[in-house]
Amino acid sequence: MEALKSGSDVLFVLLGGIMVLAMHAGFAFLELGTVRKKNQVNALVKILTDFSVSTIAYFFIGYSVAYGVSFYSSAEVLSAQNGYELVKFFFLLTFAAAIPAIVSGGIAERARFNPQLAATFALVGLVYPFYEGIVWNGNYGIQDWLAATFGARFHDFAGSVVVHAVGGWIALPAVLLLGARRGRYTKDGLVSAHPPSNIPFLALGAWILTVGWFGFNVMSAQLIEAVSGLVAVNSLMAMVGGTL
């Protein structure tokens, strides 16, 4: 019975990771539809490479910073409980890789390729795991201090602050530092419109992200016994409300 439960949890988290991984295709199409046609190939390559760099950074550095878990262990140790720790890493990696994806959308057509990849490595390997470990692993005693001072810990079920707010906070200074896109303003200071290059790509990206959100939110329970239909319906109603 224990083996069945462990296997079910692994499958549950693995499916969640696959759904959130698919969201990165949504990020890609969203950005492809937004940038000018001449920059579409660059945007696609950048997003794919960002995810690859994020994987390396999180596997060797970031996951250990956040949770104190090292993958320099034997196969027997890593495959305990049907390899639950490995699929949990994969699931949380897809969260971590959302940070550079969020930043990338904010600074589209403004950043050079290699410096952005270097920034991705630093963000996913060090910066994001620092905040992730504080909130989701209780690092540095900050959660205990909050509980002692205010009577409750900070609760973030699916990364509304840990992932999305942190991504936005990082993107804001990046946008301010890099400034507007070339050609965004005329010599007279007037705005020169850059209409989306591909509306169908924008719509496709939005739909992929919509499906992926259910993996992002619902499967953040990380245990099949903790899954909640309330989270699923809240996610659905948020999507519908935002559309209307």
C-alpha positions as CSV (number, residue, x, y, z in Angstrom):
1,M,0.0,0.0,0.0
2,E,2.9,2.4,0.8
3,A,4.5,1.6,-2.5
4,L,1.2,2.5,-4.3
5,K,0.9,5.8,-2.4
6,S,4.5,6.7,-3.2
7,G,4.1,5.8,-6.9
8,S,0.8,7.8,-7.1
9,D,2.5,10.9,-5.6
10,V,5.4,10.6,-8.0
11,L,3.0,10.4,-11.0
12,F,0.9,13.3,-9.6
13,V,4.0,15.6,-9.2
14,L,5.4,14.4,-12.6
15,L,2.2,15.3,-14.4
16,G,2.2,18.7,-12.7
17,G,5.8,19.3,-13.8
18,I,4.9,18.4,-17.4
19,M,1.9,20.8,-17.4
20,V,4.0,23.6,-16.0
21,L,6.8,22.8,-18.5
22,A,4.2,23.2,-21.2
23,M,3.5,26.7,-19.9
24,H,7.0,27.7,-21.1
25,A,5.7,27.1,-24.7
26,G,2.9,29.5,-23.7
27,F,5.4,32.1,-22.6
28,A,7.3,31.6,-25.9
29,F,4.2,32.1,-28.1
30,L,3.1,35.0,-26.0
31,E,6.5,36.7,-26.5
32,L,6.7,35.7,-30.2
33,G,3.3,37.3,-30.9
34,T,4.3,40.5,-29.1
35,V,7.7,41.3,-30.5
36,R,8.3,42.5,-34.1
37,K,8.6,39.9,-36.8
38,K,12.4,40.5,-37.2
39,N,13.0,39.5,-33.6
40,Q,10.8,36.4,-33.4
41,V,13.6,33.9,-34.0
42,N,15.8,35.6,-31.4
43,A,12.9,35.5,-28.9
44,L,12.3,31.8,-29.4
45,V,15.9,30.8,-29.1
46,K,16.3,33.0,-26.0
47,I,13.4,31.3,-24.2
48,L,14.5,27.8,-25.1
49,T,18.1,28.6,-24.0
50,D,16.9,30.3,-20.8
51,F,15.1,27.1,-19.8
52,S,18.3,25.0,-20.5
53,V,20.5,27.4,-18.5
54,S,17.8,27.4,-15.7
55,T,17.9,23.6,-15.5
56,I,21.7,23.5,-15.1
57,A,21.7,26.3,-12.5
58,Y,18.9,24.8,-10.4
59,F,20.2,21.2,-10.5
60,F,23.7,22.0,-9.4
61,I,23.1,25.1,-7.2
62,G,19.6,26.4,-6.8
63,Y,17.8,23.4,-5.4
64,S,20.5,22.9,-2.8
65,V,20.4,26.5,-1.8
66,A,16.6,26.3,-1.3
67,Y,16.2,22.9,0.3
68,G,19.7,21.7,1.2
69,V,19.3,18.7,-1.1
70,S,22.3,17.5,-3.1
71,F,22.1,15.2,-6.1
72,Y,25.7,14.0,-5.5
73,S,24.3,10.7,-4.1
74,S,24.0,7.1,-5.2
75,A,21.2,6.0,-7.5
76,E,19.8,4.0,-4.6
77,V,19.4,7.1,-2.5
78,L,18.0,9.2,-5.3
79,S,15.4,6.6,-6.3
80,A,14.0,6.2,-2.8
81,Q,10.2,6.5,-2.7
82,N,10.0,5.8,-6.4
83,G,12.3,8.8,-7.0
84,Y,9.9,11.3,-5.4
85,E,12.7,13.8,-4.6
86,L,13.7,13.8,-8.3
87,V,10.3,14.6,-9.7
88,K,9.8,17.2,-7.0
89,F,13.0,18.8,-8.3
90,F,11.6,18.7,-11.8
91,F,8.3,20.2,-10.7
92,L,10.0,23.1,-8.8
93,L,12.5,23.6,-11.6
94,T,9.6,24.5,-13.9
95,F,8.6,27.2,-11.3
96,A,12.2,28.5,-11.1
97,A,12.5,28.7,-14.8
98,A,9.4,30.9,-14.9
99,I,11.4,33.7,-13.3
100,P,13.6,34.4,-16.4
101,A,10.6,33.8,-18.6
102,I,8.7,36.6,-16.8
103,V,11.8,38.9,-17.0
104,S,12.3,38.0,-20.6
105,G,8.8,39.2,-21.5
106,G,9.4,42.5,-19.7
107,I,12.6,43.3,-21.5
108,A,11.8,41.8,-24.9
109,E,13.8,43.3,-27.8
110,R,16.0,45.2,-25.3
111,A,18.6,42.8,-24.0
112,R,21.7,41.2,-25.5
113,F,21.7,37.4,-25.7
114,N,24.8,36.4,-23.6
115,P,24.3,38.9,-20.7
116,Q,20.7,37.7,-20.3
117,L,21.8,34.1,-20.1
118,A,24.3,35.0,-17.4
119,A,21.6,36.8,-15.5
120,T,19.3,33.8,-15.9
121,F,22.0,31.6,-14.3
122,A,22.5,33.9,-11.4
123,L,18.7,34.4,-10.8
124,V,17.8,30.7,-10.9
125,G,21.0,29.5,-9.2
126,L,21.1,32.0,-6.3
127,V,18.6,34.8,-6.1
128,Y,15.3,33.0,-6.6
129,P,16.3,29.9,-4.4
130,F,17.1,32.3,-1.6
131,Y,13.5,33.6,-1.4
132,E,12.1,30.1,-2.2
133,G,14.0,28.6,0.7
134,I,12.8,31.2,3.1
135,V,9.1,30.7,2.3
136,W,8.8,27.0,1.4
137,N,11.6,25.5,3.5
138,G,11.8,27.8,6.5
139,N,15.4,28.8,5.9
140,Y,17.1,31.4,8.1
141,G,14.3,31.2,10.8
142,I,12.3,34.0,9.1
143,Q,9.1,32.0,9.1
144,D,9.5,31.1,12.7
145,W,10.0,34.8,13.5
146,L,6.8,35.7,11.6
147,A,4.9,33.0,13.5
148,A,6.2,34.2,16.9
149,T,5.6,37.9,16.1
150,F,2.3,37.8,14.2
151,G,0.9,34.4,15.1
152,A,1.2,32.9,11.6
153,R,3.7,32.0,9.0
154,F,3.7,33.5,5.5
155,H,1.7,31.2,3.3
156,D,2.2,31.0,-0.4
157,F,0.5,27.9,-1.8
158,A,1.5,28.1,-5.5
159,G,4.0,30.8,-5.9
160,S,1.9,34.0,-6.2
161,V,4.7,35.9,-4.4
162,V,7.6,33.5,-4.5
163,V,7.5,33.1,-8.3
164,H,5.3,35.7,-9.9
165,A,5.9,38.7,-7.6
166,V,9.6,38.0,-7.4
167,G,9.8,37.7,-11.2
168,G,8.0,41.1,-11.5
169,W,10.2,42.7,-8.9
170,I,13.3,41.6,-10.8
171,A,11.8,42.7,-14.2
172,L,11.0,46.2,-13.0
173,P,14.6,47.4,-12.4
174,A,15.7,45.6,-15.6
175,V,13.1,47.5,-17.6
176,L,14.1,50.8,-15.9
177,L,17.8,50.1,-16.5
178,L,17.4,49.1,-20.2
179,G,14.8,51.7,-21.1
180,A,12.4,51.7,-24.0
181,R,12.9,49.7,-27.2
182,R,14.7,51.3,-30.1
183,G,12.2,53.2,-32.2
184,R,9.6,53.3,-29.5
185,Y,9.7,57.1,-29.4
186,T,10.1,59.5,-32.3
187,K,12.6,62.4,-32.2
188,D,9.8,64.6,-31.0
189,G,9.2,62.3,-28.0
190,L,5.9,60.9,-29.4
191,V,5.1,57.2,-29.0
192,S,5.6,55.1,-32.1
193,A,3.2,52.2,-31.9
194,H,4.6,48.6,-32.2
195,P,1.6,46.5,-32.8
196,P,1.7,42.8,-32.0
197,S,3.3,40.9,-34.9
198,N,1.1,37.8,-34.6
199,I,-2.3,37.8,-32.9
200,P,-2.8,34.0,-33.3
201,F,0.5,33.4,-31.5
202,L,-0.7,35.6,-28.7
203,A,-4.0,33.7,-28.4
204,L,-2.2,30.3,-28.6
205,G,0.2,31.3,-25.9
206,A,-2.7,32.5,-23.7
207,W,-4.5,29.2,-24.1
208,I,-1.4,27.1,-23.3
209,L,-0.8,29.1,-20.2
210,T,-4.5,28.7,-19.2
211,V,-4.2,24.9,-19.3
212,G,-0.8,25.0,-17.5
213,W,-2.2,27.1,-14.7
214,F,-4.1,24.1,-13.4
215,G,-0.9,22.1,-13.1
216,F,0.8,25.1,-11.5
217,N,-1.9,25.7,-8.9
218,V,-3.6,22.4,-8.2
219,M,-0.5,20.2,-8.3
220,S,1.4,22.5,-5.9
221,A,-0.2,20.3,-3.3
222,Q,2.7,17.9,-4.2
223,L,0.8,15.0,-2.6
224,I,-2.2,13.3,-4.2
225,E,-4.0,13.2,-0.8
226,A,-3.7,17.0,-0.5
227,V,-5.2,17.9,-3.8
228,S,-8.1,20.3,-3.6
229,G,-10.9,20.9,-6.1
230,L,-11.3,24.3,-4.5
231,V,-8.0,25.4,-6.0
232,A,-9.0,24.1,-9.4
233,V,-12.3,26.0,-9.4
234,N,-10.7,29.2,-8.0
235,S,-8.2,29.0,-10.9
236,L,-11.0,28.5,-13.4
237,M,-13.0,31.4,-12.0
238,A,-10.0,33.7,-11.9
239,M,-9.3,33.0,-15.6
240,V,-13.0,33.6,-16.6
241,G,-13.1,36.8,-14.5
242,G,-9.9,38.1,-16.0
243,T,-11.2,37.4,-19.5
244,L,-14.5,39.2,-18.9
